[in-house]
Amino acid sequence: MSRVYNFSAGPAVLPEEVLKEAAEEMLDYHGCGMSVMEMSHRSKAFETIIKEAEADLRELMNIPDNYKVLFLQGGASQQFAMIPMNLMKNKVADYIVTGQWAKKAYQEAQIYGKANKIASSEDKTFSYIPDCSDLPISEDADYVYICENNTIYGTKFKTLPNTKGKPLVADVSSCFLSEPVDVIKYGLLYGGVQKNIGPAGVVIVIIREDLITEDTLPGTPTMLKYKIHADAESLYNTPPAYGIYICGKVFKWLKKMGGLEVMKQRNEEKAKILYDFLDQSEMFKGTVRKEDRSLMNVPFITGNDELDAKFVKEAKAAGLENLKGHRSVGGMRASIYNAMPKEGVEALVAFMKKFEEENK
Ligand SMILES: *Cc1c(COP(=O)(O)O)cnc(C)c1O
């Protein structure tokens, strides 16, 4: 067996320990004589799995009691519709568009009501986060929406926008559990887990209870109502059970590592290794304004498409995989999520140095 350093933006690297444990439990989960994939979601064993997953997540993120944790399906993209369907009481919402994912959410919301783009960084290929300290928040906005970490462009909100009292809704898919968060600053935060937590197919929604109501837009399907899932404790229908089980293991791994404060330090340390190299390299350049740099997704370019392609190809041969940048930015992107060890980033930088030397 040989594992590569996987820099994919998602689905992405998971902790090896977790994968090994899951492998050991594959045929016989805790004496049940079956795998988690094969058991009833109403069984005692699964009930314990989902309850513990929620409790561990609550502990890690310090989630207050007046917030519900929902394990849902449909990926992050389904939330683009589910959020307006459930939250647009006045049919007005303000969107801050800092990348493709925020833009998609903004476009989807237009189907359901008046979605206002109140700020954007599209003028400079989403390479920065706009000043959000005093935006023209709509008087009757039901919420203000952000994508907190922009997976494709490698930017991150270091300060949350001033929403002037409106609930903040955030897509945290690619920064979920990468550092501590102050949950009370949000009305709703959510993320697809395949970036930093688990297997694709699960999306976790953390929502303040007063935002969960019967009063959804007409025509909202039952499966897309937060209240249905909240009342049923994420067991309204068959949940993505195996995915939730793996998420639960990752939560335990994070607790064992020391929690989110420790993850933040580790992530800062890893990102610094790469950014410091980029800042002094003659060949490789970061594409993001320094103060807005993400700890999770690091895009960089040489400025020469052929050289970029050569780099990606040779890196792969050296066991450094999935470094090709998103088609809208080009160049390269290294995603260095929680489960990427520091050694992986060091190996990448060592390879970049060697490549720069050889291709001067
Ligand atoms: C990947 C990603 C999405 C889309 O996730 P799906 O689960 O594929 O729908 C949305 N938002 C962000 C920030 C992402 O990184």
The ligand as an SDF file (V2000), in Angstrom:
LIG
                    3D

 15 15  0  0  0  0  0  0  0  0999 V2000
  -17.4820   22.3220   -2.9860 C   0  0  0  0  0  0  0  0  0  0  0  0
  -18.2400   23.4770   -2.5290 C   0  0  0  0  0  0  0  0  0  0  0  0
  -19.6280   23.5890   -2.7660 C   0  0  0  0  0  0  0  0  0  0  0  0
  -20.4050   22.5600   -3.5430 C   0  0  0  0  0  0  0  0  0  0  0  0
  -20.5240   21.3970   -2.8150 O   0  0  0  0  0  0  0  0  0  0  0  0
  -21.4480   20.1970   -3.2970 P   0  0  0  0  0  0  0  0  0  0  0  0
  -21.5230   19.3370   -2.0650 O   0  0  0  0  0  0  0  0  0  0  0  0
  -20.7570   19.5420   -4.4440 O   0  0  0  0  0  0  0  0  0  0  0  0
  -22.7570   20.7300   -3.6800 O   0  0  0  0  0  0  0  0  0  0  0  0
  -20.2670   24.6950   -2.2740 C   0  0  0  0  0  0  0  0  0  0  0  0
  -19.6230   25.6410   -1.5790 N   0  0  0  0  0  0  0  0  0  0  0  0
  -18.3020   25.5680   -1.3380 C   0  0  0  0  0  0  0  0  0  0  0  0
  -17.6240   26.6500   -0.5690 C   0  0  0  0  0  0  0  0  0  0  0  0
  -17.5630   24.4780   -1.8070 C   0  0  0  0  0  0  0  0  0  0  0  0
  -16.2490   24.4170   -1.5620 O   0  0  0  0  0  0  0  0  0  0  0  0
  1  2  1  0
  2  3  1  0
  2 14  2  0
  3  4  1  0
  3 10  2  0
  4  5  1  0
  5  6  1  0
  6  7  2  0
  6  8  1  0
  6  9  1  0
 10 11  1  0
 11 12  2  0
 12 13  1  0
 12 14  1  0
 14 15  1  0
M  END
$$$$
